[in-house]
């Protein structure tokens, strides 16, 4: 067995303490405090200063100001900054003409953070703030082989990350530039239509969409509701206790709020279409569900609020939504909001699964990074999410049949498989299963004498996906597994995302256990058979090490040492299997049955794992 490192010991103590405190909170009823709206505002000090409470408020400041001025000096102070995990810090984004920059972050990872920059020439405020944001939070952009440069007329919409805006034009689009300055222009719905482009221009005009605080309106299609998933997401939500409060959603004019109790006790509030900040997200994590009364509202405003709340993992119960709103939410999310949240006496697994299904549907349809490209009719090639290659190494080819069946059942639309045969050949019946797989499959043979890490590197060279995910031949994967990883890669902005070995099937005992393990957190470990990262990030940290054991741990250490983040999403849809032979890490079966949270005879009876 590989020696235990200090990092693993510290992480284990942290997990045990977190598990104990979580169980204590789950059985303790809690009354949330009244919402203090005034503490969620941005203020300026001397010219060039901007002081905010949280990183989310910094983004929101750009939305609430029509100031299009440029700045040469900027100092940003975040009073209540919190690193995703202790020791993390970002890097200043690109700023042409940067002369000096200073960064001061709290040693403990929480507290007052300050970033100051000085430039040779002034740049638009939103561009400088976008560079500063890269120091204070990880970048939620999804990797892609192609994307559009975006220009916005007027203030930025809340669903659009400031880093995604490359131009803010003040006049008409020039027609004689060698390269057009932008590819998509967002304008208010009531803006004057653009003038006809001049003849003889070098460039095809940029695509145009009408946009507002809730999304965009394609010319020939219904409105598309968009939400910033970098702000509205389930990060930190790993509690579904029976004692968690349930709230009521109230919409008034351009605002929303959630009340609890019979006395209209407001626990959280915000403006419709604005991204959530850290304070709002913290309160939403302490709520189990929210009901939406029939008179709550209508149109894109209500749809955007429902989608935003659902993306955080808060269960939204809205059985009486107007047809206009259900049409905007789409059939999957609209149907899930009609289901009553499982009550306090129901199985805890059912409570969690209800949240997972609803937030997945909301993220998949309304996360701006995923949904905006689908709305740009001028560039249909951008509508597909990033391609994924599943790396499937094996020395047990007889197990490939089930593994390929699980991969073929994935709902993710851009998936290929590279099978690595490590010192073995395909039996005829397995070769037939490979040939019958509906996914693109490559088979790569590596000699038995090649170390496992080097063999995995050879298989990775054949991957064509923008993202790669490692798959183990003996584990089970539910149909939404790959979608879960890609969505988590987006909203967490982590270098590596994965699931935990939370649900474990002990094959020799025909027993499934659910281990006590936190999810939706930044950590230093995920199950090796679930790791997903971009091909570029993998190569940037040096790829796979040529070792025979602890290959996954070696990669995670490289990522962390390079300043990257590791994120563990929920464990549903992944069943870790122990069969007593051939494991590169083997602590023994008894290790997995120590103090389990739950156990089942046989495979778990839940469709989420593909085993029901």
Buried (B, 14 or more C-beta within 10 A) or exposed (E): EEEEEEBBEEBEEBBEEBBEEBBEBBEEEEEBEEBEEEEBEBEEEEEBBBBBBBBBBBBBBBBBBEEEEBBBBBBBBBBBBBBBBEEBEBEBBEBEEBEEBEBEBBEEBEBEBBBBBBBEEEBBBBBBBBBBBBBBBBBBBBBBEEBBBBBBBEBBBBBBBBBBBBBBBEEEBBBEEEEBBBBBBBBBEEBEEEEEBEEEBEBEBBBBBBBBBBBBBBEEEEBBBBBBBBBBBBBBBBBBBBEBBBBBBBBEEEBBBBBBEEEEBBBBBBBBBBBBBBBBBBBBBBBBBBBBEEEBBBBBBBBBBBBBBBBBBBBBBBEBBBEBBBBBBBEBBBEBBEBEBBEEEEEBBEBBBBBBBBBBBBBBBBBBBBBBBBBBEBBEEBBEBBBBBBBBBBBBBEBBBBBBBBBBBBEBEBBBBBBBBBEBEBEEEBBEBBEEBEEEBBBBBBEEEBBBBBBBBBBBEBBEBBBBBBBBBBBBBBBBBBBBBBBBBBBBBBBBBBBBBBBBBBEEBEBBBBBBBBBBBBBBBBBBBBBBBBBEBBEBBEBBBBBEBBBBBBBBBBBBEEEBBBBBBBBBBBBBBBBEEEEBEEEEBEEBBEEBBBBBEEBBEBEBBBBE
